[in-house]
Amino acid sequence: MFLGTFEPRLDVKGRLILPAKFRDQLASGLVITRGQEHCLYVYPMSEFEDVLARLQQAPLTSKEARSYTRMFLSGADDQIPDKQGRITIPAALRTYAGLDRELSVIGSGSHVEIWDTAAWSAYLADNESDFANREDELIPGVF
């Protein structure tokens, strides 16, 4: 399980040192791809295989499912972190997520999200109040 928020920096070669807390779970391989709200998703290889299996269950006749699958998979890049726990974020994914030097890497349970720190701060500013003041059940039986 991935939890917490970390603020590493992207180096000039587009490399990110993964937070130490996440390295063991990602050491044997990962997939980085486009995420929602213009962040990047990082999945352990085994979790990505589960996500892919669920995507493949969508009907081919669904234009929305085809489009989502194309966007999700066309940007995907599989990697094995180096001995220092570094991964390289491809230029196209850095552009998609608007990544500069300052990053926010957040644990999201089954995966990790990589945000530009300014974008993450803006997202928090826009959503923290709604989160704190939620009165209705958003996820049945949980919240």
Secondary structure, DSSP 8 states (H G I E B T S, - for coil): -B--EE--BB-TTSEEE--HHHHHHHTT-EEEEE-GGG-EEEEEHHHHHHHHHHHTTS-TT-HHHHHHHHHHHHT-EEE---TTSEEE--HHHHHHHT--SBEEEEE-BSSEEEEEHHHHHHHHHHHHHHHHT--S-SSTTT-
